[in-house]
Amino acid sequence: MTSEEKFLVDLQGYLIIKNVLTPDEVSTLNEIMDERFPVPDEYSGGRRSVSRICQWGKPYQALIDHPKLLPYLLELMGPKFRLDHDYCILMKRSEEKDTNYAGRLHGGEVDHSPDHWYKYRDGVIRNGLTVFSFCLSHVAEGDGGFSCIPGSHKSNFYDFIPREVRTFDQPAHYVAQPAVEAGDVIFFTEALVHGTMPWMGDHERRSILYKYSPGHSAWSQSYYDLDEFEGLTEQQKRILAPPSVGRRPNSLEGEG
Ligand SMILES: O=C(O)CCC(=O)C(=O)O
């Protein structure tokens, strides 16, 4: 992670990491997505999502500890982190208003989500629940999808964000919807106010979200069952382990 990237994470609470996936990796992940999560007959647009996609075979399993992201995980979460949960978001433009509550701007260091936190001390950045969102399709400015209020991970006035801004009914200059290419990864801390803008693009949005927690904490009520995977490496097993503190090994190979 470069010093400029650290500056940006501290400044805005998210970061676009360019070209993490090669075009071949993107194609393979998209092909598997088509097979595993086919479009239902009645579907006419809107948001589709399914969890536990890291169990969709080797290419999805490999994203658990993608080598290009490990330096970011170490720098932003410390040596002991775990994959807490994962899912995908697929979106097609819909004529109907999206009433999906989860899509509204949410997050922030709020009491009802105590694992949403961002901390800086003595040159070290640490985060609670942390997201790496792999983009399997491009997103232009104005397409919608992932959006956020840059810098809000350090805000003290979450409750002052107007309801209409949270629901995207009222545009606000301080809400950003970053453009990305297929293969990019968006890192964001859940301490950042963020959400999903209605999709306006002509093509389908495809994102894969892998969410990591510090080794001692969990957002999800359930943990991964290692028996449901095939051929996990020892490193992946450590990253998939349930939360703990005492004698917890470091997540990465060669990190002690
Ligand atoms: O990528 C998105 O659309 C935002 C996802 C989101 O809101 C979340 O991860 O909590």
The ligand as a Gaussian input file, in Angstrom:
#p B3LYP/6-31G(d) Opt

LIG

0 1
 O      -21.856000      -1.844000      -3.270000
 C      -22.918000      -1.420000      -2.869000
 O      -23.906000      -1.239000      -3.586000
 C      -23.044000      -1.055000      -1.391000
 C      -23.074000      -2.246000      -0.516000
 C      -23.458000      -1.931000       0.892000
 O      -24.256000      -1.094000       1.140000
 C      -22.831000      -2.619000       2.005000
 O      -21.912000      -3.386000       1.781000
 O      -23.217000      -2.413000       3.158000

